Amino acid sequence: MWKFIGAAAASLTMLSFIPQIARSFRTKHVKDVSPVMLFQLFLGVLLWIIYGVYRKDPIIIIANAVTLSTLAVLIFMYFSYGVKQKGQE
Amino acid sequence: MWKFIGAAAASLTMLSFIPQIARSFRTKHVKDVSPVMLFQLFLGVLLWIIYGVYRKDPIIIIANAVTLSTLAVLIFMYFSYGVKQKGQE
């Protein structure tokens, strides 16, 4: 029961940027998303991975590696759509 | 050194929605932010708090309580600005 709650908590937060990627991909708009938030999260999640490696904790490493890869996609989208929107306006 | 990395990781991710709140407050726009992401994170972070209470881990509880409160602000902004924008367009 408690393991299930922990797993659900980890999955929901780990995969939280998937709906943001889906929305931005559909609308081709990201301008209301804060780039400071994206970079702050990227750095924070990267430090979590380093900390997980030190603690030899595979859960910390895997959860944050998944989040890092979705964040990388979002940052890429931010720059590709951001540049396009500037050109169109 | 490792404690510092862990603390930096926790602080950066815990406070990651502050720049998003600041940006949305400044621009009064949130429409590119995914509401599914916000609710998924809210539920995930809430489950983390419940898990933290069960594990009696104050770090998990405090970190996620801070994130939950910033998420609550963002969800409130999403609805108040979202409704305004619909009315203006």
Backbone of each chain as nested JSON, in Angstrom:
{
  "chains": [
    {"id": "A", "residues": [
      {"number": 1, "name": "MET", "atoms": {"N": [0.824, -1.207, 0.0], "CA": [0.0, 0.0, 0.0], "C": [0.868, 1.271, 0.0]}},
      {"number": 2, "name": "TRP", "atoms": {"N": [1.828, 1.334, 0.975], "CA": [2.69, 2.508, 1.052], "C": [3.672, 2.564, -0.106]}},
      {"number": 3, "name": "LYS", "atoms": {"N": [4.109, 1.369, -0.522], "CA": [4.99, 1.29, -1.7], "C": [4.269, 1.8, -2.927]}},
      {"number": 4, "name": "PHE", "atoms": {"N": [2.971, 1.483, -3.001], "CA": [2.162, 1.918, -4.144], "C": [2.027, 3.438, -4.154]}},
      {"number": 5, "name": "ILE", "atoms": {"N": [1.801, 4.01, -2.958], "CA": [1.68, 5.477, -2.864], "C": [3.004, 6.141, -3.262]}},
      {"number": 6, "name": "GLY", "atoms": {"N": [4.11, 5.59, -2.792], "CA": [5.427, 6.129, -3.162], "C": [5.677, 6.019, -4.659]}},
      {"number": 7, "name": "ALA", "atoms": {"N": [5.314, 4.874, -5.229], "CA": [5.522, 4.662, -6.669], "C": [4.64, 5.598, -7.49]}},
      {"number": 8, "name": "ALA", "atoms": {"N": [3.381, 5.79, -7.033], "CA": [2.463, 6.696, -7.737], "C": [2.983, 8.128, -7.652]}},
      {"number": 9, "name": "ALA", "atoms": {"N": [3.458, 8.527, -6.467], "CA": [4.016, 9.873, -6.279], "C": [5.204, 10.086, -7.219]}},
      {"number": 10, "name": "ALA", "atoms": {"N": [6.113, 9.119, -7.249], "CA": [7.311, 9.229, -8.086], "C": [6.948, 9.287, -9.567]}},
      {"number": 11, "name": "SER", "atoms": {"N": [6.01, 8.419, -9.985], "CA": [5.637, 8.383, -11.404], "C": [4.984, 9.689, -11.837]}},
      {"number": 12, "name": "LEU", "atoms": {"N": [4.05, 10.196, -11.018], "CA": [3.331, 11.424, -11.371], "C": [4.277, 12.613, -11.497]}},
      {"number": 13, "name": "THR", "atoms": {"N": [5.194, 12.765, -10.543], "CA": [6.088, 13.924, -10.597], "C": [7.169, 13.73, -11.672]}},
      {"number": 14, "name": "MET", "atoms": {"N": [7.659, 12.501, -11.81], "CA": [8.706, 12.19, -12.79], "C": [8.235, 12.467, -14.213]}},
      {"number": 15, "name": "LEU", "atoms": {"N": [6.953, 12.152, -14.476], "CA": [6.42, 12.282, -15.834], "C": [5.597, 13.561, -16.006]}},
      {"number": 16, "name": "SER", "atoms": {"N": [5.776, 14.521, -15.091], "CA": [4.897, 15.69, -15.098], "C": [5.085, 16.599, -16.311]}},
      {"number": 17, "name": "PHE", "atoms": {"N": [6.235, 16.499, -17.001], "CA": [6.438, 17.409, -18.135], "C": [5.934, 16.841, -19.448]}},
      {"number": 18, "name": "ILE", "atoms": {"N": [5.475, 15.581, -19.427], "CA": [4.923, 14.974, -20.65], "C": [3.698, 15.77, -21.145]}},
      {"number": 19, "name": "PRO", "atoms": {"N": [2.709, 16.106, -20.268], "CA": [1.579, 16.904, -20.773], "C": [1.994, 18.292, -21.27]}},
      {"number": 20, "name": "GLN", "atoms": {"N": [3.038, 18.87, -20.657], "CA": [3.515, 20.18, -21.139], "C": [4.138, 20.039, -22.534]}},
      {"number": 21, "name": "ILE", "atoms": {"N": [4.886, 18.961, -22.752], "CA": [5.476, 18.707, -24.074], "C": [4.359, 18.505, -25.093]}},
      {"number": 22, "name": "ALA", "atoms": {"N": [3.339, 17.713, -24.729], "CA": [2.223, 17.439, -25.64], "C": [1.499, 18.733, -26.007]}},
      {"number": 23, "name": "ARG", "atoms": {"N": [1.248, 19.592, -24.984], "CA": [0.528, 20.834, -25.238], "C": [1.342, 21.767, -26.136]}},
      {"number": 24, "name": "SER", "atoms": {"N": [2.628, 21.92, -25.817], "CA": [3.481, 22.822, -26.59], "C": [3.659, 22.309, -28.017]}},
      {"number": 25, "name": "PHE", "atoms": {"N": [3.724, 20.986, -28.173], "CA": [3.879, 20.406, -29.5], "C": [2.628, 20.681, -30.334]}},
      {"number": 26, "name": "ARG", "atoms": {"N": [1.452, 20.595, -29.678], "CA": [0.175, 20.796, -30.364], "C": [-0.015, 22.266, -30.734]}},
      {"number": 27, "name": "THR", "atoms": {"N": [0.263, 23.159, -29.78], "CA": [-0.005, 24.582, -30.018], "C": [1.165, 25.291, -30.69]}},
      {"number": 28, "name": "LYS", "atoms": {"N": [2.346, 24.681, -30.654], "CA": [3.586, 25.307, -31.143], "C": [3.856, 26.64, -30.427]}},
      {"number": 29, "name": "HIS", "atoms": {"N": [3.363, 26.721, -29.208], "CA": [3.579, 27.919, -28.412], "C": [4.163, 27.553, -27.054]}},
      {"number": 30, "name": "VAL", "atoms": {"N": [5.174, 28.28, -26.634], "CA": [5.751, 28.048, -25.306], "C": [6.032, 29.349, -24.573]}},
      {"number": 31, "name": "LYS", "atoms": {"N": [5.594, 30.468, -25.154], "CA": [6.083, 31.751, -24.626], "C": [5.668, 32.054, -23.179]}},
      {"number": 32, "name": "ASP", "atoms": {"N": [4.576, 31.437, -22.68], "CA": [4.186, 31.68, -21.289], "C": [4.939, 30.791, -20.301]}},
      {"number": 33, "name": "VAL", "atoms": {"N": [5.727, 29.833, -20.836], "CA": [6.505, 28.959, -19.95], "C": [7.794, 29.693, -19.572]}},
      {"number": 34, "name": "SER", "atoms": {"N": [8.115, 29.695, -18.28], "CA": [9.293, 30.422, -17.804], "C": [10.585, 29.671, -18.126]}},
      {"number": 35, "name": "PRO", "atoms": {"N": [11.498, 30.29, -18.919], "CA": [12.779, 29.632, -19.214], "C": [13.653, 29.508, -17.966]}},
      {"number": 36, "name": "VAL", "atoms": {"N": [13.506, 30.454, -17.026], "CA": [14.257, 30.36, -15.764], "C": [13.849, 29.08, -15.024]}},
      {"number": 37, "name": "MET", "atoms": {"N": [12.527, 28.795, -14.999], "CA": [12.044, 27.564, -14.381], "C": [12.677, 26.345, -15.048]}},
      {"number": 38, "name": "LEU", "atoms": {"N": [12.696, 26.334, -16.377], "CA": [13.249, 25.178, -17.097], "C": [14.719, 24.952, -16.755]}},
      {"number": 39, "name": "PHE", "atoms": {"N": [15.528, 26.033, -16.775], "CA": [16.961, 25.874, -16.5], "C": [17.23, 25.56, -15.026]}},
      {"number": 40, "name": "GLN", "atoms": {"N": [16.44, 26.176, -14.141], "CA": [16.593, 25.902, -12.71], "C": [16.286, 24.431, -12.43]}},
      {"number": 41, "name": "LEU", "atoms": {"N": [15.205, 23.916, -13.033], "CA": [14.848, 22.511, -12.86], "C": [15.911, 21.599, -13.455]}},
      {"number": 42, "name": "PHE", "atoms": {"N": [16.426, 21.98, -14.632], "CA": [17.444, 21.166, -15.302], "C": [18.664, 21.018, -14.396]}},
      {"number": 43, "name": "LEU", "atoms": {"N": [19.129, 22.133, -13.856], "CA": [20.294, 22.114, -12.956], "C": [19.975, 21.326, -11.68]}},
      {"number": 44, "name": "GLY", "atoms": {"N": [18.783, 21.554, -11.113], "CA": [18.391, 20.86, -9.893], "C": [18.321, 19.353, -10.084]}},
      {"number": 45, "name": "VAL", "atoms": {"N": [17.703, 18.937, -11.186], "CA": [17.544, 17.508, -11.479], "C": [18.913, 16.863, -11.757]}},
      {"number": 46, "name": "LEU", "atoms": {"N": [19.792, 17.615, -12.428], "CA": [21.164, 17.138, -12.692], "C": [21.908, 16.898, -11.372]}},
      {"number": 47, "name": "LEU", "atoms": {"N": [21.754, 17.832, -10.43], "CA": [22.388, 17.667, -9.112], "C": [21.797, 16.477, -8.364]}},
      {"number": 48, "name": "TRP", "atoms": {"N": [20.467, 16.247, -8.532], "CA": [19.839, 15.067, -7.921], "C": [20.484, 13.784, -8.445]}},
      {"number": 49, "name": "ILE", "atoms": {"N": [20.762, 13.739, -9.752], "CA": [21.375, 12.545, -10.347], "C": [22.771, 12.332, -9.751]}},
      {"number": 50, "name": "ILE", "atoms": {"N": [23.561, 13.418, -9.665], "CA": [24.909, 13.332, -9.082], "C": [24.818, 12.838, -7.636]}},
      {"number": 51, "name": "TYR", "atoms": {"N": [23.831, 13.395, -6.895], "CA": [23.624, 12.992, -5.5], "C": [23.21, 11.518, -5.43]}},
      {"number": 52, "name": "GLY", "atoms": {"N": [22.367, 11.083, -6.379], "CA": [21.922, 9.689, -6.431], "C": [23.07, 8.726, -6.713]}},
      {"number": 53, "name": "VAL", "atoms": {"N": [23.995, 9.154, -7.574], "CA": [25.17, 8.335, -7.895], "C": [26.026, 8.184, -6.639]}},
      {"number": 54, "name": "TYR", "atoms": {"N": [26.209, 9.298, -5.928], "CA": [26.987, 9.27, -4.679], "C": [26.332, 8.358, -3.645]}},
      {"number": 55, "name": "ARG", "atoms": {"N": [24.982, 8.475, -3.518], "CA": [24.259, 7.652, -2.536], "C": [24.016, 6.222, -3.034]}},
      {"number": 56, "name": "LYS", "atoms": {"N": [24.427, 5.958, -4.276], "CA": [24.194, 4.65, -4.927], "C": [22.714, 4.26, -4.844]}},
      {"number": 57, "name": "ASP", "atoms": {"N": [21.834, 5.246, -5.114], "CA": [20.392, 5.032, -5.032], "C": [19.787, 5.02, -6.444]}},
      {"number": 58, "name": "PRO", "atoms": {"N": [19.489, 3.81, -6.968], "CA": [19.015, 3.712, -8.356], "C": [17.689, 4.436, -8.587]}},
      {"number": 59, "name": "ILE", "atoms": {"N": [16.822, 4.512, -7.545], "CA": [15.524, 5.188, -7.688], "C": [15.738, 6.675, -7.969]}},
      {"number": 60, "name": "ILE", "atoms": {"N": [16.604, 7.308, -7.177], "CA": [16.893, 8.735, -7.39], "C": [17.471, 8.945, -8.788]}},
      {"number": 61, "name": "ILE", "atoms": {"N": [18.4, 8.069, -9.179], "CA": [19.058, 8.224, -10.478], "C": [18.057, 8.076, -11.62]}},
      {"number": 62, "name": "ILE", "atoms": {"N": [17.264, 7.001, -11.596], "CA": [16.342, 6.72, -12.708], "C": [15.247, 7.78, -12.808]}},
      {"number": 63, "name": "ALA", "atoms": {"N": [14.6, 8.094, -11.665], "CA": [13.511, 9.084, -11.682], "C": [14.001, 10.413, -12.25]}},
      {"number": 64, "name": "ASN", "atoms": {"N": [15.177, 10.85, -11.796], "CA": [15.67, 12.147, -12.245], "C": [16.213, 12.108, -13.663]}},
      {"number": 65, "name": "ALA", "atoms": {"N": [16.705, 10.946, -14.104], "CA": [17.165, 10.822, -15.489], "C": [15.982, 10.952, -16.448]}},
      {"number": 66, "name": "VAL", "atoms": {"N": [14.832, 10.367, -16.068], "CA": [13.626, 10.489, -16.897], "C": [13.195, 11.953, -16.967]}},
      {"number": 67, "name": "THR", "atoms": {"N": [13.14, 12.61, -15.806], "CA": [12.749, 14.025, -15.771], "C": [13.724, 14.881, -16.583]}},
      {"number": 68, "name": "LEU", "atoms": {"N": [15.028, 14.586, -16.453], "CA": [16.031, 15.37, -17.181], "C": [15.816, 15.279, -18.689]}},
      {"number": 69, "name": "SER", "atoms": {"N": [15.468, 14.084, -19.169], "CA": [15.294, 13.936, -20.616], "C": [14.038, 14.676, -21.099]}},
      {"number": 70, "name": "THR", "atoms": {"N": [12.943, 14.676, -20.287], "CA": [11.762, 15.425, -20.711], "C": [12.037, 16.935, -20.653]}},
      {"number": 71, "name": "LEU", "atoms": {"N": [12.828, 17.345, -19.67], "CA": [13.194, 18.772, -19.573], "C": [14.041, 19.188, -20.768]}},
      {"number": 72, "name": "ALA", "atoms": {"N": [14.945, 18.301, -21.211], "CA": [15.794, 18.604, -22.364], "C": [14.925, 18.829, -23.603]}},
      {"number": 73, "name": "VAL", "atoms": {"N": [13.88, 17.988, -23.755], "CA": [12.951, 18.151, -24.885], "C": [12.251, 19.507, -24.792]}},
      {"number": 74, "name": "LEU", "atoms": {"N": [11.776, 19.874, -23.593], "CA": [11.07, 21.145, -23.394], "C": [11.973, 22.349, -23.683]}},
      {"number": 75, "name": "ILE", "atoms": {"N": [13.235, 22.26, -23.25], "CA": [14.173, 23.366, -23.495], "C": [14.438, 23.497, -24.99]}},
      {"number": 76, "name": "PHE", "atoms": {"N": [14.575, 22.366, -25.663], "CA": [14.752, 22.378, -27.125], "C": [13.535, 23.027, -27.794]}},
      {"number": 77, "name": "MET", "atoms": {"N": [12.318, 22.636, -27.347], "CA": [11.091, 23.216, -27.907], "C": [11.021, 24.707, -27.621]}},
      {"number": 78, "name": "TYR", "atoms": {"N": [11.438, 25.09, -26.417], "CA": [11.389, 26.504, -26.05], "C": [12.181, 27.339, -27.047]}},
      {"number": 79, "name": "PHE", "atoms": {"N": [13.367, 26.849, -27.402], "CA": [14.204, 27.627, -28.319], "C": [13.719, 27.541, -29.758]}},
      {"number": 80, "name": "SER", "atoms": {"N": [13.263, 26.365, -30.199], "CA": [12.839, 26.281, -31.6], "C": [11.531, 27.039, -31.818]}},
      {"number": 81, "name": "TYR", "atoms": {"N": [10.538, 26.911, -30.931], "CA": [9.276, 27.641, -31.109], "C": [9.449, 29.115, -30.776]}},
      {"number": 82, "name": "GLY", "atoms": {"N": [10.264, 29.411, -29.776], "CA": [10.489, 30.796, -29.374], "C": [11.039, 31.626, -30.515]}},
      {"number": 83, "name": "VAL", "atoms": {"N": [12.03, 31.083, -31.224], "CA": [12.663, 31.782, -32.339], "C": [11.656, 31.988, -33.47]}},
      {"number": 84, "name": "LYS", "atoms": {"N": [10.87, 30.941, -33.766], "CA": [9.835, 31.028, -34.809], "C": [8.836, 32.134, -34.497]}},
      {"number": 85, "name": "GLN", "atoms": {"N": [8.347, 32.162, -33.217], "CA": [7.332, 33.142, -32.831], "C": [7.857, 34.574, -32.931]}},
      {"number": 86, "name": "LYS", "atoms": {"N": [9.13, 34.75, -32.599], "CA": [9.744, 36.071, -32.724], "C": [9.745, 36.504, -34.189]}},
      {"number": 87, "name": "GLY", "atoms": {"N": [10.061, 35.551, -35.077], "CA": [10.12, 35.842, -36.509], "C": [8.765, 36.19, -37.096]}},
      {"number": 88, "name": "GLN", "atoms": {"N": [7.695, 35.584, -36.531], "CA": [6.358, 35.792, -37.099], "C": [5.706, 37.081, -36.609]}},
      {"number": 89, "name": "GLU", "atoms": {"N": [6.099, 37.508, -35.426], "CA": [5.413, 38.667, -34.844], "C": [6.0, 39.99, -35.325]}}
    ]},
    {"id": "B", "residues": [
      {"number": 1, "name": "MET", "atoms": {"N": [30.293, 18.399, 1.504], "CA": [30.286, 18.566, 0.047], "C": [29.056, 17.873, -0.583]}},
      {"number": 2, "name": "TRP", "atoms": {"N": [28.849, 16.581, -0.226], "CA": [27.712, 15.845, -0.774], "C": [26.403, 16.35, -0.196]}},
      {"number": 3, "name": "LYS", "atoms": {"N": [26.457, 16.729, 1.095], "CA": [25.265, 17.324, 1.713], "C": [24.886, 18.615, 1.004]}},
      {"number": 4, "name": "PHE", "atoms": {"N": [25.918, 19.382, 0.607], "CA": [25.681, 20.647, -0.089], "C": [25.025, 20.398, -1.448]}},
      {"number": 5, "name": "ILE", "atoms": {"N": [25.518, 19.373, -2.159], "CA": [24.938, 19.039, -3.473], "C": [23.478, 18.601, -3.312]}},
      {"number": 6, "name": "GLY", "atoms": {"N": [23.221, 17.775, -2.306], "CA": [21.844, 17.344, -2.048], "C": [20.941, 18.514, -1.696]}},
      {"number": 7, "name": "ALA", "atoms": {"N": [21.435, 19.418, -0.858], "CA": [20.647, 20.583, -0.446], "C": [20.39, 21.514, -1.629]}},
      {"number": 8, "name": "ALA", "atoms": {"N": [21.42, 21.693, -2.483], "CA": [21.262, 22.538, -3.672], "C": [20.241, 21.913, -4.621]}},
      {"number": 9, "name": "ALA", "atoms": {"N": [20.34, 20.605, -4.813], "CA": [19.397, 19.892, -5.684], "C": [17.969, 20.075, -5.174]}},
      {"number": 10, "name": "ALA", "atoms": {"N": [17.775, 19.859, -3.864], "CA": [16.443, 19.968, -3.27], "C": [15.907, 21.39, -3.386]}},
      {"number": 11, "name": "SER", "atoms": {"N": [16.753, 22.39, -3.08], "CA": [16.297, 23.786, -3.137], "C": [15.908, 24.185, -4.553]}},
      {"number": 12, "name": "LEU", "atoms": {"N": [16.746, 23.83, -5.533], "CA": [16.477, 24.227, -6.915], "C": [15.166, 23.625, -7.424]}},
      {"number": 13, "name": "THR", "atoms": {"N": [14.943, 22.339, -7.157], "CA": [13.725, 21.71, -7.675], "C": [12.498, 22.139, -6.858]}},
      {"number": 14, "name": "MET", "atoms": {"N": [12.672, 22.281, -5.548], "CA": [11.577, 22.674, -4.664], "C": [11.041, 24.061, -5.012]}},
      {"number": 15, "name": "LEU", "atoms": {"N": [11.943, 24.968, -5.378], "CA": [11.553, 26.355, -5.655], "C": [11.412, 26.628, -7.155]}},
      {"number": 16, "name": "SER", "atoms": {"N": [11.291, 25.567, -7.946], "CA": [11.347, 25.755, -9.398], "C": [10.148, 26.503, -9.971]}},
      {"number": 17, "name": "PHE", "atoms": {"N": [9.022, 26.557, -9.23], "CA": [7.852, 27.236, -9.795], "C": [7.8, 28.716, -9.45]}},
      {"number": 18, "name": "ILE", "atoms": {"N": [8.74, 29.179, -8.622], "CA": [8.793, 30.613, -8.291], "C": [9.008, 31.459, -9.562]}},
      {"number": 19, "name": "PRO", "atoms": {"N": [10.0, 31.127, -10.425], "CA": [10.148, 31.935, -11.653], "C": [8.917, 31.865, -12.563]}},
      {"number": 20, "name": "GLN", "atoms": {"N": [8.221, 30.729, -12.559], "CA": [7.0, 30.627, -13.388], "C": [5.908, 31.54, -12.826]}},
      {"number": 21, "name": "ILE", "atoms": {"N": [5.782, 31.587, -11.503], "CA": [4.813, 32.485, -10.872], "C": [5.166, 33.934, -11.205]}},
      {"number": 22, "name": "ALA", "atoms": {"N": [6.464, 34.27, -11.082], "CA": [6.915, 35.641, -11.354], "C": [6.612, 36.025, -12.799]}},
      {"number": 23, "name": "ARG", "atoms": {"N": [6.902, 35.115, -13.731], "CA": [6.675, 35.421, -15.141], "C": [5.18, 35.6, -15.427]}},
      {"number": 24, "name": "SER", "atoms": {"N": [4.368, 34.671, -14.918], "CA": [2.93, 34.734, -15.18], "C": [2.303, 35.965, -14.528]}},
      {"number": 25, "name": "PHE", "atoms": {"N": [2.827, 36.333, -13.357], "CA": [2.314, 37.512, -12.669], "C": [2.637, 38.774, -13.474]}},
      {"number": 26, "name": "ARG", "atoms": {"N": [3.839, 38.802, -14.068], "CA": [4.288, 39.956, -14.852], "C": [3.517, 40.064, -16.162]}},
      {"number": 27, "name": "THR", "atoms": {"N": [3.382, 38.937, -16.856], "CA": [2.756, 38.976, -18.181], "C": [1.237, 38.836, -18.116]}},
      {"number": 28, "name": "LYS", "atoms": {"N": [0.707, 38.365, -16.979], "CA": [-0.716, 38.041, -16.818], "C": [-1.173, 37.025, -17.866]}},
      {"number": 29, "name": "HIS", "atoms": {"N": [-0.239, 36.197, -18.324], "CA": [-0.562, 35.163, -19.301], "C": [-0.084, 33.806, -18.803]}},
      {"number": 30, "name": "VAL", "atoms": {"N": [-0.931, 32.807, -18.922], "CA": [-0.522, 31.452, -18.545], "C": [-0.969, 30.42, -19.578]}},
      {"number": 31, "name": "LYS", "atoms": {"N": [-1.512, 30.891, -20.699], "CA": [-2.198, 29.937, -21.574], "C": [-1.292, 28.852, -22.18]}},
      {"number": 32, "name": "ASP", "atoms": {"N": [0.032, 29.086, -22.269], "CA": [0.909, 28.039, -22.803], "C": [1.311, 27.016, -21.74]}},
      {"number": 33, "name": "VAL", "atoms": {"N": [0.948, 27.288, -20.484], "CA": [1.274, 26.343, -19.415], "C": [0.206, 25.242, -19.396]}},
      {"number": 34, "name": "SER", "atoms": {"N": [0.652, 23.991, -19.361], "CA": [-0.283, 22.868, -19.406], "C": [-1.004, 22.674, -18.066]}},
      {"number": 35, "name": "PRO", "atoms": {"N": [-2.361, 22.771, -18.054], "CA": [-3.094, 22.54, -16.804], "C": [-2.99, 21.076, -16.354]}},
      {"number": 36, "name": "VAL", "atoms": {"N": [-2.853, 20.153, -17.309], "CA": [-2.682, 18.735, -16.953], "C": [-1.395, 18.569, -16.145]}},
      {"number": 37, "name": "MET", "atoms": {"N": [-0.319, 19.243, -16.599], "CA": [0.945, 19.21, -15.858], "C": [0.744, 19.714, -14.431]}},
      {"number": 38, "name": "LEU", "atoms": {"N": [0.04, 20.841, -14.284], "CA": [-0.163, 21.429, -12.958], "C": [-0.92, 20.477, -12.031]}},
      {"number": 39, "name": "PHE", "atoms": {"N": [-1.996, 19.866, -12.525], "CA": [-2.794, 18.978, -11.673], "C": [-2.063, 17.658, -11.403]}},
      {"number": 40, "name": "GLN", "atoms": {"N": [-1.346, 17.16, -12.417], "CA": [-0.575, 15.925, -12.234], "C": [0.494, 16.136, -11.161]}},
      {"number": 41, "name": "LEU", "atoms": {"N": [1.188, 17.285, -11.23], "CA": [2.201, 17.61, -10.229], "C": [1.582, 17.794, -8.851]}},
      {"number": 42, "name": "PHE", "atoms": {"N": [0.428, 18.469, -8.816], "CA": [-0.237, 18.712, -7.534], "C": [-0.555, 17.382, -6.848]}},
      {"number": 43, "name": "LEU", "atoms": {"N": [-1.138, 16.456, -7.606], "CA": [-1.483, 15.141, -7.063], "C": [-0.214, 14.376, -6.667]}},
      {"number": 44, "name": "GLY", "atoms": {"N": [0.814, 14.422, -7.539], "CA": [2.067, 13.716, -7.258], "C": [2.739, 14.231, -5.997]}},
      {"number": 45, "name": "VAL", "atoms": {"N": [2.795, 15.56, -5.864], "CA": [3.445, 16.184, -4.709], "C": [2.649, 15.895, -3.421]}},
      {"number": 46, "name": "LEU", "atoms": {"N": [1.312, 15.874, -3.547], "CA": [0.456, 15.534, -2.402], "C": [0.739, 14.099, -1.939]}},
      {"number": 47, "name": "LEU", "atoms": {"N": [0.876, 13.184, -2.882], "CA": [1.184, 11.791, -2.533], "C": [2.573, 11.687, -1.888]}},
      {"number": 48, "name": "TRP", "atoms": {"N": [3.535, 12.534, -2.376], "CA": [4.867, 12.564, -1.754], "C": [4.767, 12.964, -0.283]}},
      {"number": 49, "name": "ILE", "atoms": {"N": [3.911, 13.95, 0.02], "CA": [3.748, 14.403, 1.407], "C": [3.185, 13.26, 2.265]}},
      {"number": 50, "name": "ILE", "atoms": {"N": [2.148, 12.585, 1.738], "CA": [1.548, 11.451, 2.463], "C": [2.617, 10.367, 2.703]}},
      {"number": 51, "name": "TYR", "atoms": {"N": [3.412, 10.089, 1.657], "CA": [4.489, 9.103, 1.771], "C": [5.529, 9.552, 2.802]}},
      {"number": 52, "name": "GLY", "atoms": {"N": [5.839, 10.846, 2.801], "CA": [6.796, 11.406, 3.754], "C": [6.309, 11.3, 5.195]}},
      {"number": 53, "name": "VAL", "atoms": {"N": [4.992, 11.499, 5.4], "CA": [4.412, 11.371, 6.734], "C": [4.543, 9.913, 7.201]}},
      {"number": 54, "name": "TYR", "atoms": {"N": [4.244, 8.982, 6.285], "CA": [4.366, 7.546, 6.609], "C": [5.813, 7.178, 6.936]}},
      {"number": 55, "name": "ARG", "atoms": {"N": [6.763, 7.708, 6.145], "CA": [8.18, 7.407, 6.37], "C": [8.774, 8.244, 7.512]}},
      {"number": 56, "name": "LYS", "atoms": {"N": [7.983, 9.169, 8.053], "CA": [8.444, 10.102, 9.09], "C": [9.715, 10.831, 8.635]}},
      {"number": 57, "name": "ASP", "atoms": {"N": [9.707, 11.286, 7.382], "CA": [10.877, 11.957, 6.805], "C": [10.568, 13.444, 6.625]}},
      {"number": 58, "name": "PRO", "atoms": {"N": [11.079, 14.291, 7.555], "CA": [10.737, 15.724, 7.492], "C": [11.21, 16.403, 6.206]}},
      {"number": 59, "name": "ILE", "atoms": {"N": [12.31, 15.914, 5.612], "CA": [12.821, 16.526, 4.375], "C": [11.804, 16.36, 3.244]}},
      {"number": 60, "name": "ILE", "atoms": {"N": [11.302, 15.127, 3.085], "CA": [10.306, 14.865, 2.039], "C": [9.064, 15.721, 2.29]}},
      {"number": 61, "name": "ILE", "atoms": {"N": [8.627, 15.799, 3.553], "CA": [7.41, 16.552, 3.882], "C": [7.588, 18.042, 3.583]}},
      {"number": 62, "name": "ILE", "atoms": {"N": [8.68, 18.626, 4.088], "CA": [8.888, 20.073, 3.939], "C": [9.081, 20.463, 2.474]}},
      {"number": 63, "name": "ALA", "atoms": {"N": [9.968, 19.742, 1.779], "CA": [10.254, 20.068, 0.375], "C": [8.97, 20.034, -0.452]}},
      {"number": 64, "name": "ASN", "atoms": {"N": [8.169, 18.996, -0.242], "CA": [6.956, 18.869, -1.051], "C": [5.849, 19.82, -0.605]}},
      {"number": 65, "name": "ALA", "atoms": {"N": [5.846, 20.195, 0.671], "CA": [4.861, 21.175, 1.139], "C": [5.133, 22.534, 0.485]}},
      {"number": 66, "name": "VAL", "atoms": {"N": [6.416, 22.902, 0.356], "CA": [6.777, 24.16, -0.312], "C": [6.336, 24.115, -1.773]}},
      {"number": 67, "name": "THR", "atoms": {"N": [6.659, 23.009, -2.451], "CA": [6.271, 22.874, -3.861], "C": [4.754, 22.918, -4.014]}},
      {"number": 68, "name": "LEU", "atoms": {"N": [4.042, 22.25, -3.101], "CA": [2.575, 22.214, -3.172], "C": [1.99, 23.617, -3.081]}},
      {"number": 69, "name": "SER", "atoms": {"N": [2.565, 24.45, -2.199], "CA": [2.005, 25.793, -2.039], "C": [2.276, 26.65, -3.282]}},
      {"number": 70, "name": "THR", "atoms": {"N": [3.463, 26.494, -3.913], "CA": [3.721, 27.27, -5.136], "C": [2.818, 26.762, -6.266]}},
      {"number": 71, "name": "LEU", "atoms": {"N": [2.575, 25.459, -6.304], "CA": [1.676, 24.905, -7.325], "C": [0.253, 25.415, -7.14]}},
      {"number": 72, "name": "ALA", "atoms": {"N": [-0.173, 25.535, -5.874], "CA": [-1.517, 26.046, -5.599], "C": [-1.656, 27.473, -6.13]}},
      {"number": 73, "name": "VAL", "atoms": {"N": [-0.609, 28.29, -5.945], "CA": [-0.614, 29.666, -6.47], "C": [-0.73, 29.641, -7.996]}},
      {"number": 74, "name": "LEU", "atoms": {"N": [0.059, 28.77, -8.64], "CA": [0.037, 28.685, -10.107], "C": [-1.329, 28.243, -10.638]}},
      {"number": 75, "name": "ILE", "atoms": {"N": [-1.941, 27.272, -9.963], "CA": [-3.261, 26.795, -10.388], "C": [-4.292, 27.914, -10.229]}},
      {"number": 76, "name": "PHE", "atoms": {"N": [-4.194, 28.662, -9.128], "CA": [-5.08, 29.811, -8.925], "C": [-4.888, 30.833, -10.054]}},
      {"number": 77, "name": "MET", "atoms": {"N": [-3.604, 31.127, -10.391], "CA": [-3.312, 32.076, -11.47], "C": [-3.834, 31.556, -12.798]}},
      {"number": 78, "name": "TYR", "atoms": {"N": [-3.683, 30.25, -13.008], "CA": [-4.134, 29.668, -14.27], "C": [-5.609, 29.958, -14.495]}},
      {"number": 79, "name": "PHE", "atoms": {"N": [-6.407, 29.785, -13.421], "CA": [-7.843, 30.005, -13.582], "C": [-8.205, 31.478, -13.631]}},
      {"number": 80, "name": "SER", "atoms": {"N": [-7.551, 32.311, -12.823], "CA": [-7.952, 33.722, -12.849], "C": [-7.508, 34.399, -14.154]}},
      {"number": 81, "name": "TYR", "atoms": {"N": [-6.283, 34.135, -14.629], "CA": [-5.84, 34.757, -15.89], "C": [-6.504, 34.09, -17.085]}},
      {"number": 82, "name": "GLY", "atoms": {"N": [-6.685, 32.773, -16.997], "CA": [-7.297, 32.037, -18.105], "C": [-8.683, 32.563, -18.425]}},
      {"number": 83, "name": "VAL", "atoms": {"N": [-9.482, 32.807, -17.398], "CA": [-10.844, 33.307, -17.584], "C": [-10.817, 34.712, -18.181]}},
      {"number": 84, "name": "LYS", "atoms": {"N": [-9.931, 35.557, -17.664], "CA": [-9.778, 36.926, -18.191], "C": [-9.449, 36.908, -19.69]}},
      {"number": 85, "name": "GLN", "atoms": {"N": [-8.457, 36.059, -20.057], "CA": [-8.021, 36.014, -21.454], "C": [-9.131, 35.56, -22.395]}},
      {"number": 86, "name": "LYS", "atoms": {"N": [-9.961, 34.619, -21.912], "CA": [-11.08, 34.151, -22.729], "C": [-12.045, 35.304, -22.97]}},
      {"number": 87, "name": "GLY", "atoms": {"N": [-12.279, 36.107, -21.926], "CA": [-13.206, 37.217, -22.034], "C": [-12.724, 38.308, -22.977]}},
      {"number": 88, "name": "GLN", "atoms": {"N": [-11.391, 38.464, -23.062], "CA": [-10.839, 39.555, -23.879], "C": [-10.728, 39.186, -25.346]}},
      {"number": 89, "name": "GLU", "atoms": {"N": [-10.602, 37.903, -25.638], "CA": [-10.348, 37.497, -27.018], "C": [-11.652, 37.337, -27.826]}}
    ]}
  ]
}
